Amino acid sequence: MENTSYYNLNNRDILREVTVKIGLERIDMQERVTVEVLLDSGTMELVISSEFTRKQEFKLKRIERPIYIRNVDGTFNMKKPIE
């Protein structure tokens, strides 16, 4: 599987991560960039790192209400919310 990183599945090791190549477009500049992303089937939102957006020079807009992230166990993540 080209877009999948895994351990030996024949030995009943679990699949560690699945990545997919996607295209992003900067609407203001009509430029496209192809990136490899982690596919997380447990997430409830689509997120992108602020570091990546700075490096790719994407324009950001602050959202009206911050999004607080919960961990798998239901507790709030200690990092700051998505703004």
Helices and strands as residue ranges (DSSP letters): E 4-5, G 9-11, E 17-26, E 31-39, H 50-55
